[in-house]
């Protein structure tokens, strides 16, 4: 096994990420995504072109502000249990993961520059519901379950895998162990409820510390996603050592709880400018935070507002002249 490669976002540079792909495709573009599975669009021309347009919109923002970009593959639902509900086989999943990474690699080849490096991340989602930690696995079971998708994403050429919307610690731990076993960098992104705790009730810091202890710090870094900054800002104690492990944030546009979002029939896009300022405020506590994207309800407006709010901080940290907008 070759050494795990170094990721360009493990630096002080600002890297953007995309927004809420599923909510954008459903509410703005009018696509039907059964079971929230955006990978279903890879198989038809109209869907594939919509995905290209979606990712290019974020590439344009990154190029405008000359920052890096992490592109996340549309494979959040491309694991066996969810795929079976949609009628896809294990062989189908290998091809789906390959196509999803190939799309991002093609975009990188066409658009990456030294000023705008592009990182291709293979997205892993939870085996079960993203909000409800039912039928929890052991770490060993989670490693065995997610290993085939990690293998296929690595073989397809992903730079790393990112486990998004993890809601209990054993699944995150298993994914970290499986990724380490095959030598691909892994990022763990936890989701939290309105009290800043995981849906299991475990404090975020305890979850990060538990995964790190059980995996010898296998994750390259941690993220928080699918929660609004107001849900967890007060749950980040100043100067706690584990805060240094959080490098990424993909917040929701809405302040609604997970239960409220599940029942929503209309998109709550929140306030992009306010969200940008909330990211800027979080940077005071999360000193290593430099990968900034969005989750449910966010789109290009939110990501540009986040970039405008936080890029001056990144330049100041690098002792560069502060940009004005």
N, C-alpha and C positions, 0 to 999 in steps of 0.2 A: 504494500500500500504506500502510495506516494505521500509526502508531507501535505498537510492541509494548506492550501494557498492563502495568501494574505489578501484581504478585501480592501479596495480603495477607500471605502467609507470609514475604515478604521483610522481616521485622520481628523483634522480639525476643519476640513472643508465642509461646506453645506451641501447635502444631497437631498433633493426633493424625491418624493414618491408620488404615484398617481393617487386619485381620489377613490370614491366609492363606485367601483366598476359596475356592480350589479344594479345599484339604484339608478345610476346614470343610464344604463342600457334599458332598464324597465320604464322609468318615469319620464325620461327625456326622449329616448330614441324609440320607445314603443315596442320593444322586443318582449316576447314571452320567454321567461327563463324558468323552466320547470324546476322546482326544488332549489331555486336560486343558483342554478348551474350555468355559469356563463360559458363554460367550455363547449356547450352544445352549439354555439355559434361558429365554431371552427369548421364545421362540416358543410357549410353552404356559403356561396359567394357573398350574399348580402351581409350575412353575419360576420364573415371574415373581414370584409371591407369596413364594417362598423367598428370592429376591434382595432384595425389599423388607424382609423381616424381618431379613435379614443386615445390611443397611446401617443400618436403624433401631436395631439394637442398639449400633452405634458412635455414632450420633447421640445416643442416650440417655447414653452415657458422657461425650461432649463437653459435653452440656448440664449434666450433674451437676456437672462440674468447671469449667464456664464457660471452655472453651478452644475454639480453632478446630478445624476438621476438613477434611482433604483426602479426598474420595471418589474412588476410582479406578474407572473404567468396566471392565466385564467383557469387554474387547476384546483381551486379551493374545494370543489366538490368531486374531484377526480380520484376518489378512493373507493375501494370495493363496495362498501355498504351503500353509499349514495348512488354509485353507478349502477348497481344491480336494480335499484328502484326505478332507474331510468332506462333499463334494458340494455346496458352495456356490459360486455364481458371483460375479463382480465386482459385479454389480448387487445381489445379495443382501448383500454386504458393506457397501455404502453404507447400506442399510436397517438392518442390524445395528448399525453404528456410531451411526446416528441414534437407534435405540431405546435403546441403552445409555446415551447421554448424556441422552436425554429422561427416563429413569428417575431419574437423579441430579438433574436440574433440578427435577423434581416434588418430590423429597424436600427439596431445598434450599428451594423455595418454601414448603413446609409447615412446615419446622422451623428454618430459620436465624434467628438473632437477632443483635443487636449484640455480645452476649457470646459467641456461638457462630457466627461466620461460617463458611460452608461453601464450599469451593472444589471445582469439578468438573474432574477431570483425565481426559483421554482417554488410555487406556493403550495403548502400543505394545509388542509383544513381539518377540523376535528372529525373523529369517526361518527360522533353523534351530533346532537343539536349544539349550535354554537353558543347558546345561552344557558342551556340546562345540562348539568353534568350527570346525566342518567347513565346507567349501565357502565360505570367506570371500569377501566382496565387497570391491571397492574402495569408497572413500567415495562416488565418483560413482555407482556401481551401487546402493549402499545408499540414496542420496538419491532416485534414480529409483524404486526398489522401494517405499519407504515413503511417498513423496509422496501417492499416492491416499488412503491411510488418514489421513494427516495432514490432507489437504484435507477429507475427509468428517467428521472429528472437529471441525475448526474450523467448518465450515458447520453442524454440528449444535449448536454453541454451547458447546463445551468452553472452559474458561478457559485451559487449557494442555494440552500433551501430555507424557506421561512415558514414556520408553523404559526399560522394566524388564527386568532380567536381561540386560544387555548383557555379552557375554563376550569381545569383541575390539574394538579401538579404531576400526577403519575403519567398522563399522556404526554405532557411536555418533556418529562424526563426520558421516557422511552424513545421519543423522536430524537432527542439530543444524542442518546446512546447509539441509535441506529445510524445517524449521520456520521458520528465520529468513527464508527466501525468501517464505513466505506470511504472516509477521507474527504468529505465535502463539508464546507463551513455551514453552520446552522444558526439561525436566529429564532428565538422563541418570543412570541408576542402574546401576552396575556390580555384577556378582557376582564373588566371589573364592573361591579354594580354601582349604584349611585352612592354607596358608602365607601367606595374605593377598594373594597375587598373582592376577591374572586367569588363567583357564584356559589362556591362551596362554603364561603364564609372565611376562608383563609386570608390573612393580610397579604398584600402584594409582596412586601419585603420578605416575608417568611417563605413564600413560594419561590422567589428568586434564589434565596439562600439554600432552600432544599434541593432545587435542581442543580445548583452549582456544587453542593456538597456530594450529591449522588453521582455526578458525572465528571468530577474533576474539572469543573468550569468549561465543559464542552461548548456551550453556546458562545459564539463570537460576541454577541451582545443580546440584550432584551429590548422588547418594544411593548407598548400599550396600544391596543386598538379596540375599536367598536365601543367607545365610551366618550362622553363629553368631558373636556378638561375640568368642569365644575364638579364632576363626579369623583375625581381622584386628587385634585390639587392639594386638598387639606390632608390627604393620607400619605403625603410625601414628607417625612420628618427631615428637617434641615440637618445636613451633614451625616446622614446615615450612610455607612459604607456601601450598601447595596445600590444606592442611587447612581453610583458611578457605572453600574452595569447596564443602565438604561440609556440607549443611544438613539432609539427610534420612537416615533409617535405617529399614529394614524387615528385621529379622533373623529367621532361623529360630528355632524353639523348640528344635530338636535340635542337638546338637553333632556329629552324624554328617556325614560328607563327602557330596558330591554323589553319588558312586558308591554309597555305602551307602543314601542316601535313595531312589535309583532302584530298589534291590532290596527296599526295605522293604514289607512287606505289612500292617503295623499302624502307626498314627499314634504318633509320639514327640512328646508335648506338652511335654517338658522340665519346667522349674520356673518358673512365671510370676513369682513374687516374686524369684527369683534373676536372671531376665532383666531385670526392672525395675532392679535394683541395678547390673547390668552396663551398662545404658544410662546410668544416672546417672554411673558411673565414666568412660564414654566422653566425657561432656560436658566433662570436664576437658581433654581433648585437642582435641575438636571444639567449639570455643567458639561456632560459629555454628549448631550442631545444634539445630533446633527443630521439625522435622517427624518425628514418631515413630509408626511403625506396626509391622506384623509381616509375616512371609512364612510359609513352609511350617510347619504345625503350630500356628500361633498363632491365638488366638480372643479373645473379649471379656475373658477373665481376664488374658491377657498384656497387652493394651492398657491395661486399668485399672491393672494393677500398674506398668506403665511410667509412666503418668500420675501415679500416687501418688508414685513415686520421683523423678520429674523436675520436677513442677510447683513444688515449693518452690524449686528452683534458678531457674526462670523468674521467679518472683515476686521472689526476692532480686535478680536481675539488673535488674529493673525498679524496684528500691527500694520494693517493696510489702511489706506485712506477710507473713511466711511462713505458709502454710497448714499445719495439722496434720491428720493423718488417724488 
